[in-house]
Amino acid sequence: MTKKTPALAVLCAVQFMLVLDDTVVNVALPAIRGELGFTAAGLSWVVNAYFLAFGGFLLLSGRAADLLGRRRAFLIGVAAFGVASLVCGIAQEPWQLVAARFAQGMGSALASPAALSLITLMFPGEGERARAVGVWGAIAALGGTMGLVISGVLTDLTSWRWIFLINLPVAALALVLVPRLVGESRAARGARLDVPGALLGTAAVLALVYGLLQAEHAGWVSAAVLLPLLLAVLLAAAFLAVESRTAQPLVPLAFLAVRIRAVANLSTLLFSAAFYAMAFLLMIHLQTRLGYSALVAGVAYLPYGAGILAGMWLSSRAVARLGTRPALLVALTVSAAGLLLLSGVAPGDAYVSGVLPGMLVTSLGCGLSLPALTTAAVTGTTSEDAGVGSAVLTSVQQVGGAVGVALLVTLAAQHGYAFALVVCAALVVLAAVLVATALRPSRYGRPAKTPGHPGLR
């Protein structure tokens, strides 16, 4: 029998660890380059290998979890991630670290959607599902930000190798506890993997992520960017054609046609682009323009985590009281306001009066937004498609983040930090406009007294 609260705690701890590795290497890159002898071009693949594998294999992994068993997929993914983390921590050559980072990304791609699908099925009641998924979404957001903090602290005080080795106890704990806390679940017998769709979908996302990752260094009009992006478009068109004719598609088109899920995923794409870019740009701004060391910049981010936790606590209550649409509009408005405040941070500004206000408002908006977006994106998923729904959402987050960093870092280099943060705010406002116009108030407004989805009346 599932023990819900401790199971949720373990699954969220693993998700924190997985998302942490999206950003944990950023501050440590100079130390890694100095010790292992990376070239400038090769060093970028310490980051890119993880993003490429994680983003590329999510859809395939989500469907595999539905068919093979979500608990089994989660455990295999966590074990692979743990072994790869150990190899990262003891790597002696650049190729060893890059290969292990790719393996980390593949393990994460298998474990992350499986974890979210397990949570959505463990908490079938709509109120408890909203709270549980809200916790999961906020912890994921916290992990993405705290990677910068933890990386700065460990790199300055110990060694860059510990940013990988700290994953081992978390992975080991999950491997011991999850089989005791979580029951197995899978799609009905007779369901099978759509192999052509899996190959085309995975290849399309891999080409897309690869092209976006090249943009930061090669430029948007280079062949290294345009050819992979063109290939991604062609593969995506072929994927849609195959999926429309397959009896058991990898991603059923009807699944994506549900209004609230479609709006939530599109809004998440815009939101992720803004917030991944913001985290990257703000850390660079703190160190290069405000003169903070890696350790001080990491510590300066700590209040961001407190704001996310406060927003997380408020988010499920806002959805339950106001409904999905009003809660999302409030959350996205707060997020955009925080980004605009951060855009005004200039050299010479004091931390308390200059950086901190924008950081607190932005983090509160993030904590309010992501749980509500996550809840909406998995609305109505069942034991047949929970893995697919979770994988689609996580893929959207990863692609949005890659697009945001590639595009907005380029804009920041051309037009400055402040302009790039204003564009981040504009993306969040666009997400709010999408929610306001595409979700009908009568159906997605204030919850009714009758049972059912909170805010889906």
C-alpha positions as CSV (number, residue, x, y, z in Angstrom):
1,M,0.0,0.0,0.0
2,T,1.3,3.4,-0.9
3,K,2.5,5.6,1.9
4,K,1.7,8.9,0.4
5,T,3.5,11.6,2.4
6,P,6.9,9.9,2.7
7,A,6.6,8.7,-0.9
8,L,6.0,12.3,-2.0
9,A,8.9,13.5,0.0
10,V,11.3,11.0,-1.6
11,L,10.1,11.6,-5.1
12,C,10.4,15.4,-4.7
13,A,13.9,15.0,-3.2
14,V,15.0,13.1,-6.3
15,Q,13.4,15.7,-8.6
16,F,15.2,18.4,-6.7
17,M,18.5,16.5,-7.4
18,L,17.7,15.9,-11.1
19,V,16.8,19.6,-11.8
20,L,19.8,20.7,-9.7
21,D,22.1,19.2,-12.3
22,D,20.6,21.4,-15.0
23,T,22.5,24.4,-13.4
24,V,24.9,23.0,-10.8
25,V,27.9,23.0,-13.1
26,N,27.6,26.6,-14.3
27,V,29.6,28.2,-11.5
28,A,32.1,25.4,-11.4
29,L,33.1,25.5,-15.1
30,P,36.3,27.5,-14.6
31,A,37.5,25.1,-11.9
32,I,36.6,22.1,-14.1
33,R,38.5,23.6,-17.1
34,G,41.6,24.3,-15.0
35,E,41.8,20.8,-13.6
36,L,40.8,18.6,-16.5
37,G,42.2,20.8,-19.3
38,F,39.1,21.4,-21.4
39,T,39.3,23.6,-24.5
40,A,36.8,26.5,-24.6
41,A,34.6,24.7,-27.1
42,G,34.8,21.4,-25.2
43,L,33.9,23.0,-21.9
44,S,30.4,23.9,-23.1
45,W,29.6,20.2,-23.6
46,V,29.8,19.7,-19.8
47,V,26.5,21.6,-19.8
48,N,25.2,20.7,-23.2
49,A,25.6,16.9,-23.0
50,Y,23.1,16.9,-20.0
51,F,20.6,19.1,-21.7
52,L,20.8,17.2,-25.0
53,A,20.2,13.8,-23.4
54,F,17.6,15.0,-20.9
55,G,15.5,17.0,-23.4
56,G,16.0,14.5,-26.2
57,F,14.8,11.3,-24.5
58,L,11.9,12.6,-22.4
59,L,9.0,11.7,-24.7
60,L,10.4,8.2,-25.3
61,S,11.1,7.7,-21.6
62,G,7.6,8.9,-20.6
63,R,5.9,6.4,-22.8
64,A,8.3,3.6,-21.8
65,A,7.4,4.3,-18.2
66,D,3.7,3.9,-19.0
67,L,4.3,0.5,-20.7
68,L,7.1,-1.0,-18.6
69,G,6.0,0.3,-15.2
70,R,6.5,3.7,-13.7
71,R,8.2,2.6,-10.5
72,R,10.5,0.4,-12.5
73,A,11.4,3.2,-14.9
74,F,12.0,5.6,-12.0
75,L,14.3,3.2,-10.2
76,I,16.3,2.4,-13.4
77,G,16.6,6.1,-14.1
78,V,17.8,6.9,-10.6
79,A,20.3,4.1,-10.6
80,A,21.7,5.2,-14.0
81,F,21.9,8.8,-12.7
82,G,23.7,7.8,-9.6
83,V,26.3,5.7,-11.4
84,A,26.8,8.5,-13.9
85,S,27.2,11.1,-11.0
86,L,29.9,8.9,-9.5
87,V,31.8,8.8,-12.8
88,C,31.5,12.6,-13.1
89,G,32.9,13.0,-9.6
90,I,36.0,10.8,-10.3
91,A,36.6,11.8,-14.0
92,Q,40.2,12.3,-15.0
93,E,39.7,13.2,-18.7
94,P,37.4,15.6,-20.4
95,W,35.7,12.9,-22.5
96,Q,34.9,10.9,-19.4
97,L,33.1,13.9,-17.8
98,V,31.1,14.7,-21.0
99,A,30.1,11.0,-21.5
100,A,29.0,10.8,-17.9
101,R,27.0,14.0,-18.1
102,F,25.2,12.5,-21.2
103,A,24.4,9.4,-19.1
104,Q,23.2,11.6,-16.3
105,G,20.8,13.3,-18.7
106,M,19.4,9.9,-19.9
107,G,18.9,8.7,-16.4
108,S,17.1,12.0,-15.5
109,A,14.9,11.7,-18.6
110,L,13.7,8.3,-17.5
111,A,13.3,9.2,-13.8
112,S,11.7,12.6,-13.9
113,P,8.5,11.9,-15.9
114,A,8.1,8.6,-14.1
115,A,8.2,10.5,-10.7
116,L,5.6,13.0,-11.7
117,S,3.3,10.3,-13.2
118,L,3.6,8.3,-9.9
119,I,2.6,11.4,-7.9
120,T,-0.5,12.1,-10.1
121,L,-1.7,8.6,-9.7
122,M,-0.9,8.4,-6.0
123,F,-3.1,11.4,-5.3
124,P,-6.3,10.8,-7.3
125,G,-8.5,13.3,-5.5
126,E,-8.3,16.6,-7.3
127,G,-7.6,18.7,-4.2
128,E,-4.9,16.5,-2.9
129,R,-3.5,16.1,-6.5
130,A,-3.3,19.9,-6.8
131,R,-1.3,20.1,-3.5
132,A,1.0,17.2,-4.3
133,V,1.7,18.3,-7.9
134,G,2.2,21.9,-6.6
135,V,4.8,20.7,-4.2
136,W,6.6,18.8,-6.9
137,G,6.5,21.7,-9.3
138,A,7.8,24.2,-6.7
139,I,10.6,21.8,-5.6
140,A,11.7,21.5,-9.2
141,A,11.8,25.3,-9.5
142,L,13.8,25.4,-6.3
143,G,16.3,22.8,-7.5
144,G,16.9,24.8,-10.7
145,T,17.8,27.9,-8.7
146,M,19.6,26.2,-5.8
147,G,22.0,24.6,-8.2
148,L,23.7,28.0,-8.6
149,V,23.9,28.4,-4.8
150,I,25.2,24.9,-4.1
151,S,27.7,25.0,-6.9
152,G,29.2,28.3,-5.7
153,V,29.5,27.1,-2.1
154,L,31.0,23.7,-2.9
155,T,33.4,25.0,-5.6
156,D,34.8,27.7,-3.3
157,L,34.9,25.6,-0.1
158,T,35.7,22.1,-1.3
159,S,36.1,20.8,-4.9
160,W,33.9,20.9,-8.0
161,R,33.8,17.1,-7.8
162,W,31.4,17.3,-4.9
163,I,28.7,18.9,-7.0
164,F,28.3,15.5,-8.5
165,L,29.2,13.3,-5.5
166,I,26.4,14.8,-3.3
167,N,23.9,13.1,-5.6
168,L,25.0,9.6,-4.4
169,P,23.3,9.5,-1.0
170,V,20.0,10.9,-2.5
171,A,20.0,8.3,-5.2
172,A,20.8,5.5,-2.8
173,L,18.1,6.6,-0.4
174,A,15.5,6.6,-3.2
175,L,16.5,3.2,-4.4
176,V,16.0,1.8,-0.9
177,L,12.8,3.6,0.0
178,V,10.7,3.9,-3.2
179,P,10.1,0.1,-3.6
180,R,8.8,0.1,0.0
181,L,6.6,3.2,-0.3
182,V,5.3,3.2,-3.9
183,G,3.3,0.5,-5.7
184,E,3.8,-0.3,-9.4
185,S,1.5,1.1,-12.1
186,R,1.5,0.7,-15.9
187,A,-0.8,1.1,-18.8
188,A,-3.3,-1.7,-19.7
189,R,-2.0,-4.9,-21.1
190,G,-1.9,-4.9,-24.9
191,A,-0.5,-1.4,-25.1
192,R,2.8,-1.2,-27.1
193,L,5.5,1.2,-27.9
194,D,5.1,3.2,-31.1
195,V,8.6,2.6,-32.4
196,P,8.5,4.8,-35.5
197,G,6.9,7.6,-33.5
198,A,9.5,7.1,-30.7
199,L,12.4,7.3,-33.2
200,L,11.0,10.4,-35.0
201,G,10.0,12.2,-31.8
202,T,13.3,11.6,-30.1
203,A,15.3,12.6,-33.2
204,A,13.2,15.8,-33.6
205,V,13.8,16.9,-30.0
206,L,17.5,16.0,-30.1
207,A,17.9,18.1,-33.3
208,L,16.0,21.0,-31.8
209,V,17.9,21.0,-28.6
210,Y,21.3,20.6,-30.3
211,G,20.6,23.5,-32.7
212,L,19.5,25.8,-29.8
213,L,22.6,24.9,-27.8
214,Q,24.8,25.9,-30.7
215,A,23.2,29.3,-31.0
216,E,25.1,30.8,-28.0
217,H,28.5,30.3,-29.6
218,A,27.9,29.9,-33.4
219,G,25.2,32.6,-33.9
220,W,21.6,32.2,-35.0
221,V,22.4,32.5,-38.8
222,S,25.2,29.9,-38.8
223,A,24.8,26.5,-40.5
224,A,25.6,24.8,-37.1
225,V,22.3,26.3,-35.9
226,L,20.0,26.5,-39.0
227,L,20.6,22.9,-40.3
228,P,19.7,21.2,-37.0
229,L,16.7,23.4,-36.6
230,L,15.5,22.7,-40.1
231,L,16.0,19.0,-39.5
232,A,14.0,19.3,-36.3
233,V,11.1,20.9,-38.2
234,L,11.2,18.1,-40.9
235,L,11.3,15.4,-38.3
236,A,8.5,17.0,-36.3
237,A,6.3,17.1,-39.4
238,A,7.1,13.4,-40.1
239,F,6.3,12.6,-36.4
240,L,2.9,14.3,-36.5
241,A,2.1,12.5,-39.8
242,V,3.0,9.1,-38.3
243,E,1.2,9.8,-35.0
244,S,-2.1,10.7,-36.8
245,R,-2.1,7.3,-38.5
246,T,-0.9,5.1,-35.6
247,A,-3.4,3.1,-33.5
248,Q,-1.3,3.5,-30.3
249,P,0.8,6.7,-30.9
250,L,3.6,7.8,-28.7
251,V,1.8,11.1,-28.0
252,P,-1.9,10.9,-28.9
253,L,-2.9,14.1,-30.6
254,A,-6.2,14.1,-28.7
255,F,-4.1,14.3,-25.5
256,L,-2.6,17.6,-26.6
257,A,-6.0,18.9,-27.8
258,V,-7.4,19.2,-24.3
259,R,-7.7,23.0,-23.8
260,I,-6.3,23.3,-20.3
261,R,-3.4,21.0,-21.0
262,A,-2.5,22.8,-24.3
263,V,-2.7,26.3,-22.6
264,A,-0.7,25.1,-19.6
265,N,2.1,23.6,-21.8
266,L,2.3,26.7,-24.1
267,S,2.4,29.0,-21.0
268,T,5.1,26.8,-19.4
269,L,7.1,27.1,-22.6
270,L,7.1,30.9,-22.4
271,F,7.6,30.9,-18.6
272,S,10.5,28.5,-18.7
273,A,12.2,30.5,-21.4
274,A,12.0,33.6,-19.2
275,F,13.1,32.0,-15.9
276,Y,15.9,29.8,-17.2
277,A,17.4,32.9,-18.9
278,M,16.8,35.1,-15.8
279,A,18.6,32.7,-13.5
280,F,21.6,32.5,-15.9
281,L,21.7,36.3,-16.6
282,L,21.3,37.3,-13.0
283,M,24.2,35.1,-11.8
284,I,26.4,36.5,-14.5
285,H,25.4,40.0,-13.7
286,L,26.1,39.6,-10.0
287,Q,29.6,38.3,-10.7
288,T,30.7,40.4,-13.7
289,R,28.9,43.8,-13.1
290,L,28.4,43.8,-9.3
291,G,31.7,42.2,-8.5
292,Y,30.4,39.2,-6.4
293,S,32.6,36.1,-6.0
294,A,31.1,32.8,-6.9
295,L,30.5,32.0,-3.2
296,V,28.9,35.4,-2.5
297,A,26.7,35.2,-5.6
298,G,25.5,31.8,-4.5
299,V,24.7,33.0,-1.0
300,A,22.9,36.1,-2.5
301,Y,20.5,33.6,-4.2
302,L,19.4,32.1,-0.9
303,P,16.4,34.4,-0.5
304,Y,15.2,33.3,-3.9
305,G,14.6,29.8,-2.4
306,A,12.6,31.3,0.5
307,G,10.4,33.2,-2.0
308,I,9.7,30.0,-4.0
309,L,8.7,28.2,-0.8
310,A,6.3,31.0,0.2
311,G,4.8,31.0,-3.3
312,M,4.5,27.2,-3.3
313,W,2.6,27.4,0.0
314,L,0.2,29.9,-1.4
315,S,-0.2,28.4,-4.9
316,S,-2.4,25.4,-4.1
317,R,-4.6,27.5,-1.8
318,A,-5.0,30.1,-4.5
319,V,-6.0,27.5,-7.1
320,A,-8.5,25.9,-4.6
321,R,-10.0,29.3,-3.6
322,L,-9.9,31.2,-6.9
323,G,-9.8,28.6,-9.6
324,T,-7.0,27.8,-12.1
325,R,-7.4,30.8,-14.4
326,P,-7.5,33.6,-11.8
327,A,-4.7,32.0,-9.8
328,L,-2.5,31.7,-12.9
329,L,-3.2,35.3,-13.9
330,V,-2.2,36.6,-10.4
331,A,0.9,34.4,-10.4
332,L,2.1,35.4,-13.8
333,T,1.5,39.1,-13.1
334,V,3.6,38.9,-9.9
335,S,6.4,37.0,-11.9
336,A,6.5,39.7,-14.6
337,A,6.6,42.5,-12.0
338,G,9.6,40.8,-10.3
339,L,11.4,40.5,-13.6
340,L,10.9,44.2,-14.4
341,L,12.3,45.0,-10.9
342,L,15.4,42.9,-11.6
343,S,15.9,44.6,-15.0
344,G,16.6,47.8,-13.1
345,V,19.5,46.4,-11.1
346,A,22.6,48.4,-12.0
347,P,26.3,48.5,-11.0
348,G,26.7,50.3,-7.7
349,D,23.3,49.2,-6.4
350,A,23.3,47.8,-2.9
351,Y,22.2,44.2,-2.5
352,V,19.4,44.9,0.1
353,S,17.9,47.9,-1.7
354,G,18.8,47.0,-5.3
355,V,18.9,43.2,-5.9
356,L,16.8,41.8,-3.1
357,P,13.4,43.4,-3.8
358,G,13.3,42.1,-7.4
359,M,14.6,38.7,-6.4
360,L,11.9,38.3,-3.7
361,V,9.0,39.3,-6.0
362,T,10.3,37.2,-8.8
363,S,10.8,34.1,-6.6
364,L,7.3,34.6,-5.1
365,G,5.9,34.7,-8.6
366,C,7.8,31.6,-9.6
367,G,6.6,29.7,-6.6
368,L,3.0,30.7,-7.4
369,S,3.2,30.0,-11.1
370,L,4.9,26.6,-11.5
371,P,2.7,24.5,-9.2
372,A,-0.4,25.9,-10.9
373,L,1.0,25.4,-14.4
374,T,2.1,21.8,-13.5
375,T,-1.3,21.0,-12.0
376,A,-3.1,22.3,-15.2
377,A,-0.7,20.5,-17.5
378,V,-1.5,17.0,-16.0
379,T,-5.2,17.6,-15.5
380,G,-7.2,14.5,-16.5
381,T,-4.2,12.2,-16.9
382,T,-5.0,8.5,-16.1
383,S,-3.1,5.3,-15.6
384,E,-3.0,5.0,-19.4
385,D,-1.2,8.3,-20.1
386,A,0.3,9.7,-16.9
387,G,3.8,9.1,-18.1
388,V,3.2,10.8,-21.5
389,G,1.6,13.8,-19.8
390,S,4.5,14.2,-17.4
391,A,7.0,13.8,-20.2
392,V,5.3,16.4,-22.4
393,L,5.4,18.9,-19.6
394,T,9.1,18.2,-18.8
395,S,10.0,18.4,-22.5
396,V,8.3,21.7,-22.8
397,Q,10.2,23.0,-19.7
398,Q,13.6,21.8,-21.1
399,V,13.0,23.2,-24.6
400,G,11.7,26.4,-23.3
401,G,14.7,26.8,-21.1
402,A,17.1,26.0,-24.0
403,V,15.3,28.5,-26.2
404,G,15.3,31.2,-23.5
405,V,19.0,30.9,-22.6
406,A,20.1,30.7,-26.3
407,L,18.0,33.7,-27.4
408,L,18.1,36.0,-24.4
409,V,21.8,35.6,-23.7
410,T,22.4,36.7,-27.3
411,L,20.1,39.7,-26.7
412,A,21.9,40.5,-23.5
413,A,25.2,40.5,-25.3
414,Q,23.8,42.8,-28.0
415,H,21.5,45.1,-26.1
416,G,22.4,44.7,-22.4
417,Y,21.2,42.9,-19.3
418,A,18.3,45.2,-18.6
419,F,16.8,44.8,-22.1
420,A,17.0,41.0,-21.9
421,L,15.2,41.0,-18.5
422,V,12.4,43.2,-20.0
423,V,12.0,40.6,-22.8
424,C,11.8,37.9,-20.1
425,A,9.0,39.9,-18.5
426,A,7.3,40.3,-21.8
427,L,7.3,36.5,-22.3
428,V,5.6,36.0,-19.0
429,V,3.0,38.7,-19.8
430,L,2.4,36.8,-23.1
431,A,1.7,33.7,-21.1
432,A,-0.7,35.6,-18.9
433,V,-2.5,36.9,-22.1
434,L,-2.7,33.3,-23.3
435,V,-4.3,32.2,-20.1
436,A,-6.7,35.1,-20.0
437,T,-7.9,34.6,-23.6
438,A,-7.7,30.9,-24.1
439,L,-9.2,29.7,-20.8
440,R,-12.9,30.6,-20.6
441,P,-13.8,32.3,-17.2
442,S,-17.0,30.3,-16.9
443,R,-15.1,27.0,-17.0
444,Y,-11.8,27.8,-15.5
445,G,-12.8,30.4,-12.9
446,R,-13.9,30.2,-9.3
447,P,-14.3,26.6,-8.2
448,A,-17.8,25.3,-7.7
449,K,-19.0,23.5,-4.6
450,T,-19.5,20.2,-6.5
451,P,-16.8,17.5,-6.6
452,G,-14.4,17.5,-9.5
453,H,-11.4,19.5,-10.7
454,P,-10.7,22.6,-8.7
455,G,-11.2,25.5,-10.9
456,L,-12.4,23.5,-13.9
457,R,-16.1,24.2,-13.7
